[in-house]
Amino acid sequence: MRLSIAGGALLLAAAILLSGKAEALNPERPLSAYKHARWTAAEGAPLLIYALTQDDRGYLIIGSATGLYRFDGLTFDPIPTEDREIRHGRVLFLLKARDGTIWVAYDTGQIATYRDGILRLDRSAPRMSDEPNGMVQTRGGAIWLSQQSLGPALLRYQRGQWKRVTPDYDRDEHTSPRGLFAGRDGALWLATDRSLYVLREGAIRFERVTDAHGRTVLSEDGYGRLWISDDRGTRPFLPIGVKETLFPTPLFRRWTAVTRFDRDGNLWIANGEALIRVRSPATGTAASSADRAGRIEAMTTRDGLTANTTTPLFEDREGNVWMGTSRGLDQFRDVSIVNEPALVAGTGRSVGLLAASDGTVYAGAAGGLYRIVPGGRPERVAGPLVEPRLVCEAAGGDIWAMGNDAFVHFRDGVARRVPLPAPFRKLGSYDMGGCIADGRGTLWVSRYWAGNPDSGLFALRDGRWRHLPLSPDDWPRGLDRTAAGGVVAWLRSGVVGPMDGDGKVGRSWVTSPLTDGHVIQATHGGIVLGGKFGLARIAGGTLRIIDPERVPSIADTTGLAETPGGETWMLGRAGIVGFRKGALDRAFVDRAARLPATILDFQDGLPEVRSLVSQHGAVRGGDGRIWFATAGGVVWIDPDHLVRNGTPPLVHVRSLIAGSARYRDPPVALELPRGTKTVAIRYAGLSLTLPQRVRFRYQLEGVDDGWVDAGSRREAFYANLPAGTHRFRVMAMNNDGVWSRTPATLDIKIAPTFAESIWFKLLVAAWLALLVWAIVRFRTRAVRAGLQARFNARMAEREQIARDLHDTLLQSVQGLILQVQSAIEHLPAGDTARRSVEQALDRADAVLSEGRDQVRALRSDVAPQSLPEALSQAGAAIVQGTGLAFHVSVEGTTRAIRAIVGREMLRIAEEALRNAVRHAGAGRITLRLHYARDELRLAIGDDGSGIAMGILEAGGRAGHYGLLGMRERARQIGAHFDILSTPGQGTEIRLSIAARLAYQDREARLGDRLRTLWRRLGPG
């Protein structure tokens, strides 16, 4: 089993070197400077991890004793399979082929493939007789497997077929392969216990190239050069006769040893007992043996490793290095903050920092004074020193470090210990406000102990110390030097101003309310103060404050440094905070100005977020590095070379849950059960560097109006989804603000239920139409019943009037005529009076005849079939003797009409004809009667002078009621009445009435009723 593990890592070396561009680990940093993360069984990690790789989706694929897993940086998911034989098999090797397929080798000798989330057993592969101990893919595409047994020790998969291969190396060795390695040049390397063989690209035989010394492991650097690691150490493979350069790496006591180069040239070794890193061996071959040994670093469980039983090594697409062990998983990644292990805080958690004028940084830490030249590492130059809180630069470049027990004077590379002045020794536990040298060569030191009269300022000039006692309010809590060489002091009372040669702040720039703070620094923009109140700046005699409630990242500032480019870096409660050029200036002046910041915290390598109260909590060295004093020790950053993850994250829809159904790794299109309303969609942003800082946005098209900012949430919920097809899209942003190039998509199709189908909608529409029809029918019947009732009442009234006229007026007139007739019989014939009376009687007979006609009209209706005839007779009688041409036309099939409709239409026609005769001056009158299917239409036109527009607008001539009467008659029968007239071109009167109101022999259609109802209920 352990033999097989070594080969598994060998197959990965070339594949990683060929992967896409990403951030790599800085080779100049020690192994301890990398951010180390670990996962054990408590975090869900599998135990006994043998193999690692990364799939095309971005998941870390883990082969372990309990099967195959995938890891998104937060969650370990077992990968299921339908093949029971391998469901819980021990995975020894993983190989990601160039087509993206991951080949899986089990301890049982079985082979499986994993692609698109599906793990399948390859039943066409011959089952190996022993455990596999190597799996690689050569440049030509062939996949090779080796097993730890004699006989046909190799399997080759090429062009879709498996073939057993027996290596033709020296049979006298009586040994099996111990591992395989595929070079970038297409060669296949095979190691045994005694020799190293190679099968060149295109060759058919292995050739022996050199001896092997114990367990032999191969790797290839970025230059394509082969490296050998065995019991003799690590060295590049060189032609015979060329002098070897050995790196004294530990022995490979276990058969699980693996090696690999990362993309930045560091060689990582897992020898089964520790993790070992050789820093840039390719550039150190010409170095001395001591330097080569100094490039080797080791890490074990004492340093935080999950286990010493190390096995696979892998570098992901973002440049992070992963290692599997018997107890879990370890990750190493580069970070922007570099810890200096030598510069730990003292027992009093105090650190003093100073950036000297020559660019050298000095640190008082770990009981001594350290010097850091530009580009160098910390070097101890003096000590021991108890709690070295203050480090100052005096005139001439001398360095003073001040501790509780003594001073150190460092000059020209020589450190001299100086006893504390007498007042210092009396203070005991004290608070140091700072030390600074003024332009006259005086070194000022501020010390304070509440209630102790020896507190105050101490001045060193010409080798002598001078004590200046001060009141508590006048004690400087901070000192700094301005660009002009003067000293500025910040007193406990809040006064900020220049300090004179006697230690007095005689002229105050400002008396601030800021009496509790940590830092004072003279910058290009003024004097900056920092503390719990936030950040304050004094410029031109004006104090401005940025409140931490407005900008939380500036709270408890204890250090501040500026770069030549204008950037500002601070240390405070949030960690190390950086602002772009001009950002602070705008924020001090404009309270509404935004203050975007770069924040580096423990995820970026900060050992502790808590900072230390120090005179200089942050200083900038001559090489551009900025050093910070924290409770966990001294750290530094290089603002010009911050670690940035420029690799866009991949995004994957992990699962969809609908009711009790769960769909793992759903396809791009998924059809859900009919009637699904609620879904939960889980997704992953595959950025393994800092998955905790990955942010998401998603959108369900047709449901969400735009992108939804999900923050770090990795699940989307939807309820009351309508039937149809919905596209879900999700994008991810990595820890440095780089968005995924394309969103992951999932098309969700939900079939409609019967209630959501088109047939149900049509059924509802038909039901609504039927309901409307019923309402209209009911309304129509009600309207008709009302019309009929009014008609009956009118007819009864007319008949009553007719009876009254007949029984009273006509009978009386008839009786009167008879009486007069009898009276004139007594008058002589030819008498003038008799002739006058006879003429009056003739006129009375005519009136009586007309009265009988009117009574007859009141009692009789137009016959249902006689409307055309009645219209013709009425028209002929009206135009008789006028010389007008009168023409009647009838269109359509004559039908029986309701009596009241016929009578009113006849009266309207008679009035229209009389108007044409009397007022139009026409020569021709036409009457058209049209029996249409949906309505009855009547039109009467003439070619006369027309009607003036004013008369039409007024509804008729003043004192005349003909037009008004026609409109009223039309309204009574539910007809539409209209007059079309143009002066000089004639007039046409139009009357139309719906079929259901006009005809007796049919029920009107729904459309007829709706139109009629609209006319009755609508305006006009």
C-alpha positions, 0 to 999 in steps of 0.5 A: 500500500505505501509503495503505491502512494509515492507514485501517486504524487509523482504523476501530479508534478508535471500536470501542475507545472502546466496549469494556468497562471496563478499566484505562487508561494514566495520562495524567499519566505520561510515555511513558517511565514506561509499561512497554514490551515488544517482540517481534521476529522473534527472539521469533517476531513477524511482520514488516511488521505492518499491522493489529491487533485482538482477537477475542472469545476474547481473542487479539490478531489481527495482519495482516502481510505474511505473513498473519494471526496470533494472539497470546496474549501468549507465542506467535505462531500463524499462522492457517491457511485452506483458501483457497489464494488468501489463504493467504500474502496480505498483510493490510492491514486488520482490522475487528472487526464488532459481531457479533464477525466479523473482516473481513480486507482483502488487498492483492489487493483480496480480502476474507475473514472470520475467526470461531471460528478459521476464516478464509474467503475471501468469494467474494461480495465484488467484487474491488477494482481497487486496494489498499484504504486504509480499512475501517470499520463505521458505526453502522447496521451497514454495512461500508465499504471504500475503495481508492486509485483513481478510479472506483467507489472504495467498497464497501459491505456491508449486509444480506448484500450487497455494492455498489459505490459511487461517491462524489459529491464534487467531480470536479475534485479528480481524486483518490481517497479517502485514508482512511475514519473512522466516527463514533459519531454514525453519520457516515462521513467520507472524506478526500482530498488536498484536502478532507474529506467526510462522509456523515451518517447517513441521507443519500445524498450526501457533503458537503464540510466543510473543506479538507485539508492534506496527509495527513489522519487523523481520530480521536474523543475520549471526548467524541465530538469529532472531531480532525484531524491533518494537516500543520498539526498536531492540532486538534479539528474546530470550526465555521467561524469558531471559533478553532482550538487547534493541537497542533504534532504532526510532519508526516505524511511517510508515507501510513501515519500513524494516530491514536487516542485511548485510553480515558483521553484520550491521543492516540497517533500513528504517523506512519511515522517515530516513535511520538508521544503527546499527553497529554490534548489534550482537557483542554489546548485552553485551555492556552498554546502552550508547554504544548500543545507540552510535552504532546507526546512522541516515541519512536523506536528509540533509546528501544527501539521495534522500528522507526520505521516505525510503522503500526497502533495498538490498545488491547486490552480490558485497556487496553494499547496495541499498535503494529505496526512493520516489525520487530515488535510493541510494547506499552505498559502502565501499571505501579505503579512510576514511574521518575524519569529525572532521579533516576539513581544517581551513578557510585558508585551512591549515592542519598540520600532524605529525607522532610522534616517538611513532606511534601517529598521530597528526593533526592540523585542525578544529581550534585545535590539535587532537591526533590519537592513533594507531587504534583510532579515532581523539581526540581533545587535544588542542584549539582553534588555528587559522590555525594550519599549523605546528605540530612538535615533540621536544626532549623528545616527546613534541608536538608543534602545531603552528598557527597564533595566538599562539603555543600549547605545548603538553606534558604528555597529558597536552596542554599549550598555548604559546604566539608567539615570538615577531618576529612571531607576526610581520610577519602577513600573512606568509609562513611556511616552516616547523619545525623540532627538531635536535639531540641536542634538538633544535626546528627549525621553518622556516617562510617567508614573502616576503620583511619582515626582520623578516623572516628566521629561529627561534630556540627554545632551553632551553626554549628560542627563537632565530631569525636567519634572512636569505636572501630570497635565503637562506630561507628553504622551507622545513626541515626534519630529517635524520635517523641519527638525522641530519636536511636536508634543501631545500633552495629557491635557490635550494640548498639541504644540511645538516643544522648546529647548527647555521641554516646554510647550509654550505655544499651543497649536490647538487644545484638543479634547483628545486626552487618551490616545496612542500615536502622534505622527507628523505627516505631510498633511499635518499632525495626526493623532490616533486612539480610541476616538478614531483619527484626528489631524491638526493642520493650519490650526484646525482640528478635524476628526474621523469618528470610528462610528463613521469609519470603523476600521480606524478605531484604536489606531496605534501606528501609522506610516506613509509611502512615497506614493501617498498611501497610508497604512495603519495598525488598529483594532481591525488589523492592518488598514491601508488607504489610497493616496488622498483618501484620508485628506478627503475624509478629513475635509468632507464628512460625507466622503467614502473611505474605502480601505484594504484590511489585512487581518488574521486570514492574511497572516496577522498573528493577533489583531490586538496591537501594542501601545508603542511610540512607533506602532508602524514604521517604513524601512528604506526597502519599502517594507512597513513594520508593525508592532502587534501583541503577537510580535513584529510583522511586515508587509510590502505594499508594492507586492501584496499577495493578490489572488487574480484567479477568477473563481469557478462557480458550480450549482451543487444541488437543488432541493424541491420538496423531498427530492434532492438533485445532486450536481443537476444538469444544465437543464432540469425538469421538476415535478408538476406543481413544484412551487418551492426550491432551494438551490445550493451553489459553490464558489470554487476559490480555495485560497480564502473561501470564507471571503468568497461573495456571490450574486444570483438571479432567477430570470423571470422572478428576480428583477436583477442580480441579488447580492447574496454576500457569503450565503451559498443557498438561494430560496424561492417560493410560489414559482410559476410553471414554465422554464426559469434560468438560474444564474450565479456568479462568485467573487474571490477574496480580492474582488475578482469575479468569475468570468461566466455565471453557472446556469441552471434551467429549471422547467416546471410542468403546469398542473391542470389548474395552470394549463391552457385548457384550464384557462380556456375553461375558465374563460368560457365559464366567464363568457357564459357568466357574462352572457347570462348577466347580459341575457338577464339584463336584456330581459329586464330592459325588454320587460321594462320597455313592454311595461311602458308600452302597455301603459302608454297603449292603455293611456292612448286607448283611454284618451281615444275613448274619452275623445270619442265619448265626449268631444266627438259625440258632443261635436256630432250632437252640436252639428245635428242641432245646427243642421236642424236649426238651419232647416228653418231658414229660407234657401238662398238666405245669406245666413243659411249659406254661412252656417252651411259653410261652417257646418262643412268645416265642422264635419271636416274637423270631426273627420280629422278627430275621428282619424286621430282617435283611430290613430291612438287606438290602432298600430302599424301591422307587423308586415306593413311598415314599408307600405305605411312609409310609402303611403305616408311619404306619397301623401306628404309630397302630393302636390309639391312636385318633389320626387319621392323614392322608397327602397327596401333591402333585405328580407322583410320581417315582422317588427314590433308594433311600437317600433313600427309606429314610432319609426313611421312617426319619425319618418313622417316628421322627417318628410314634412321637414324636407318638404317645408324647409329643405327646398329639395327636388328629390327625397329618398327613403331606404329601409334595410332589414339587416340580420343584427339591426333594422336601419332607416335612412331618409335623405334629400338634396336640399339646402341642408341644415345650418351647423348652429341649428344642429348643435342647438338640437333644432330651431327655436320654438320648433320641436320636430328634431327634438321629438324625433330624438325622443321617439328614437330613445323610447324604442332604444334606437340610435338616431343621427343627422348628417347634413352639409349646407348646400348638399342636403340632409340625411336622417339615420335611424337604427335599432338592434334586431332583438328590439325591432324584430318579433321572430328571433332572439338577438345574438350576444353581440347584438345585446352587448352593443345595445346594452352599451348604447343604453348604458354608455354616454350619449 
